[in-house]
Amino acid sequence: MKAFAEAEAIGWTELGNGNRRRVLVSRPELMQVEFGFDAGAVGALHSHPHVQASYVAEGRFEVTIDGVTETIGTGGSFIVAPNLVHGVKALEAGRLIDCFTPRRDDFL
């Protein structure tokens, strides 16, 4: 497992519909992932057993967590408890930096 990463050296995984991701660093206990969104792209409502903390590195997002929706812009953050239904819509092109604990093995 790498202790250091330069995002530009890591290729994107294209997810379709204007979404992409790249795993920056990970250990079994924690993972950091960058997500890229085209304007209007949607991260569909979903849930998982991981705690997720997200930082808006660029852009503006409509974020829904457990039925509550807010608009979060560059420099903003949000956190999602395990198993809560959540999702995002990119109001403009943007990037999220997400940390998951434990690691999302389905992203590897």
N, C-alpha and C positions, 0 to 999 in steps of 0.2 A: 504494500500500500504506500502510495506517495504521500509525503508530508507537505510537499509544496506543489503548486500548480500555477501555470500562466494560462489564462482562459484562451488567449489567441492560439495557443499550441494544441488545443483540444477541439476536435471536430464536433459539429452539431449532429444530433440525431433528429432527422425531420419526422415530425409526428403528423403532418398533414393539416389542412385547413388553417395555414398560417401560424402553426405552432412548432417550436423546436426546443430541444434541451441539450445540455451538456453537463455531465457529472464533473464537478471541479475536484473535490477531494472526498474521501470517504473512509470510514472505519466501521466496524460492526455497530458501534454505539451512536454514530453521528454521520450525517452526509450533507454536503453542500452542493446544490444544483442550480445552474443558471437556466432560466426559461426565456425564450425570445418569442414575441408575439407581433404579428402584423396588425395594423389598425383593424379593428372589428373582430379579431380572432377571439375565440371563446375557449376557456378551460372549463369544460363541462362540469356540472355539479357531480360530486363524487364524495366518497369517504374512505378513510383508511385508518388502521390502528396506530399510526405514528403521530406524534406531536409535530406540527409544522409551524415554523416561524419564517415569515417572508418579509423581504425588504424590496421596495420599489426602487430599482436602480435607475430607471428611465421610464417616462411615460405616465399615463393616467389609466387607472383600472377601476371598474365597477366590481367590487368584491362582495360576495354573499357568503355569510357564515351562519349556519343554523337559522336560515330564513331572514336574517337581517342584512341589508345591503347598504354599503357606503362607498363613496368615491375616494380613492387614495391615490395621491400623486407622488412624483419623484421625492425621495427622502422619507416617505411614509412606510409604516410597517403594520403587519397584522399577525396574529397567532391563532392557530386552530388546534383545539383539543382533540384527542383521539376520537375517532368515529363520528365526528360532526360532519354533516353534509356541507360542502363548500365548493365554490367555483369563482371564476373571474371572467370579465369581458374587457378586452383592451379597447379603451376609448380612443387611443392613438397608438402608433407603434411603440413598443416598450419592452422592458426586461425586468424580470423578477429574480431575486436571489433567494432561494428557499433552503432552509436547513430542516432536516428530518431526523428525529430520534425515535426509535433506532433507525438504522440505515434502511432505505427502500431497496431491498434486494431485487425487486422487479425492474429497477432502472439499470441494473448492471448487465 
